[in-house]
Amino acid sequence: MIYQSDAVPWIGKFIVLDWKAAPAEGLPKSPTNSGGRVLRVDETYLYLQPFSLSPKLPFSVPGQPVSRLGLKIDEELIPLVDIDTIYAAPLDGMSIDE
């Protein structure tokens, strides 16, 4: 679990976070990861604009690295109580198309 004060410095930055999520309501939570730009934080949630494949790339080949990412339009709400770690996204050599 992290606190709002721990998450606020990440607003506007590209991050990766380790957290716990349930695949469906009522099922146990298991470790997962998400990445994107932190839009805002309140006392309950971190609001993330998740990474996606770049719309400027016509397709991606399974197993091949990508060098461009995009950002989804929809926000991902991540409960602060489920977040284990937030760290800067390793974006060396990566372009972000917004």
C-alpha positions as CSV (number, residue, x, y, z in Angstrom):
1,M,0.0,0.0,0.0
2,I,1.1,3.5,-0.7
3,Y,-0.2,6.8,0.6
4,Q,-1.5,9.7,-1.5
5,S,1.5,11.8,-0.4
6,D,3.8,9.1,-1.9
7,A,1.9,9.1,-5.3
8,V,1.5,12.8,-5.8
9,P,5.1,13.5,-6.9
10,W,4.5,11.1,-9.8
11,I,1.7,13.2,-11.4
12,G,2.6,13.9,-15.0
13,K,5.4,11.4,-15.1
14,F,5.6,8.1,-17.0
15,I,5.7,5.2,-14.5
16,V,5.5,1.5,-14.1
17,L,3.8,0.1,-11.0
18,D,3.5,-3.2,-9.2
19,W,0.1,-3.8,-7.7
20,K,-2.5,-6.4,-7.0
21,A,-5.7,-6.9,-9.1
22,A,-8.5,-9.4,-9.2
23,P,-9.2,-10.8,-12.7
24,A,-12.9,-10.6,-11.8
25,E,-15.0,-9.5,-8.9
26,G,-14.9,-11.9,-6.0
27,L,-11.7,-13.6,-7.2
28,P,-8.4,-13.3,-5.2
29,K,-6.0,-10.5,-6.1
30,S,-2.7,-11.4,-7.7
31,P,0.4,-9.4,-8.6
32,T,0.3,-7.4,-11.9
33,N,2.0,-4.4,-13.5
34,S,0.7,-1.3,-15.3
35,G,2.5,1.5,-17.0
36,G,1.6,4.9,-18.3
37,R,1.4,8.5,-17.3
38,V,0.0,9.5,-13.9
39,L,-2.9,11.9,-14.5
40,R,-3.9,12.6,-10.9
41,V,-4.1,11.1,-7.4
42,D,-6.8,11.4,-4.8
43,E,-7.1,9.8,-1.3
44,T,-8.3,6.5,-2.8
45,Y,-7.0,6.1,-6.4
46,L,-4.1,6.7,-8.7
47,Y,-5.5,7.7,-12.2
48,L,-3.3,6.3,-14.9
49,Q,-3.3,6.9,-18.7
50,P,-2.0,3.5,-19.7
51,F,0.6,2.8,-22.5
52,S,-0.6,1.2,-25.7
53,L,1.0,0.4,-29.0
54,S,1.6,3.6,-31.1
55,P,-1.2,4.4,-33.6
56,K,1.6,5.5,-35.9
57,L,2.8,1.9,-36.3
58,P,0.7,-0.1,-38.7
59,F,1.2,-3.4,-36.8
60,S,3.5,-5.1,-34.3
61,V,5.2,-8.5,-34.8
62,P,4.8,-10.9,-31.8
63,G,8.1,-11.4,-30.1
64,Q,9.7,-8.3,-31.7
65,P,10.6,-5.3,-29.6
66,V,8.7,-2.0,-30.1
67,S,10.4,1.4,-30.2
68,R,7.2,3.5,-30.1
69,L,4.4,3.6,-27.6
70,G,1.1,5.5,-27.5
71,L,-1.3,6.3,-24.7
72,K,-4.8,5.0,-24.3
73,I,-7.7,7.5,-24.0
74,D,-9.4,5.6,-21.1
75,E,-8.0,6.1,-17.6
76,E,-7.1,3.1,-15.4
77,L,-8.1,3.6,-11.7
78,I,-5.7,1.8,-9.4
79,P,-6.6,1.7,-5.7
80,L,-3.7,3.1,-3.6
81,V,-4.2,0.2,-1.1
82,D,-3.3,-2.3,-3.9
83,I,-0.1,-0.6,-5.1
84,D,3.2,-2.1,-3.9
85,T,5.8,0.0,-5.8
86,I,5.9,2.9,-8.2
87,Y,9.0,3.5,-10.3
88,A,10.0,5.6,-13.4
89,A,9.2,3.8,-16.7
90,P,12.4,2.6,-18.4
91,L,11.9,4.5,-21.7
92,D,15.5,4.7,-23.0
93,G,15.2,4.8,-26.8
94,M,11.4,4.7,-26.8
95,S,9.2,7.3,-28.4
96,I,5.8,8.2,-27.0
97,D,3.1,9.3,-29.5
98,E,0.4,11.3,-27.8
